[in-house]
Amino acid sequence: MTHIHDAVRDALEREAVRAGSHQEAAVPLPSGWARIDVADMMDGQAEANGIVMLEKTLPSGEIVTVVSSREVINRDDELEEEEEEQEHENGFAHAEESILFLVAVDKAKNPLPLFFECVGDRFGFEILRVHLGLGMAGFMSDHTGHPSLLYHACMSQRDTRLGRGDNAVPGDVGHDEEVPEAACSPEFDALDARLQDTFVDFLAEKHVDAVVVEALFDSVMAKGHDKYMHFLHQLSAWLK
């Protein structure tokens, strides 16, 4: 027991030194972006404490939301060297550590948000799919359930804004026949090349760029560090 106690103490001391630069609140956000606390919206969801959500209201009245989680971090230690050097749109270069994230563009009086499923790191991002409304492809079809939780968080926040915070099913609008059916794209690379370029430009116009993705990435990493520190403190208390 002494060995594990010493190891936990050493880990706590080491991580405490890093804590100042690994706190979510210490991560600077680009102008106009705000952090959204999802804990109250997702009561009972244990994964909610790993979710990071940023939001910005544009002059047009459109609301742009980006959301990710420590549960959807990609780690790939076996990337080929040539893949590491290959750069994609917005500076994204398939780093060894990246995050899946969801972008929602919400227009007033439009019942369906426009969703972009993306992957990114501290240097940029890449679009994976585009959806109009909630579909059962892409993140929603992931068997782990973690990527689909990003939709849950996003729609819960939308319900809160629209005064439907007590919705049992996030995004449910009842039996409104005027709500069009959701439409899901194929994988982004399968879209027409001009359409791909237009979507990239569209996100830039909505202020979703490498700078805000960097802030999202750093916030997710900080959230993970907070969880690790919590684990070490709880373990230390149990060992006493």
MOHUBEL-V161322 format. One line per field, one symbol per residue. phi: phi as a letter, one per 20 degrees, with the letter a starting at -180 (. if undefined). burial: # if it has 16 or more other C-alpha atoms within 10 Angstrom, else .. Layout:
# MOHUBEL-V161322
phi: ???
burial: ???
This chain:
# MOHUBEL-V161322
phi: .ffffffffffffffffeggecdgfeffdfgnecedeegffdgneffffdedccbbeegfnfddccbbbfeceeccedffgfffeeddfmnfclffcbcebddcdddgmdfdfedceccbbfdrbbedbccdnecddmgfefffnffffffgfffffffffemdfegfdgnfdmdffeffffcdefggfefggffgfffffffffemebfffffffgffffffffgffffgfffffffff
burial: ....#..##..#..#...#..###..#.#...#.#..##.##.....##########.....############...............######..#########....#########################.####.....###############...##....##............##..#.......#...#..#...####################..#..#...#....
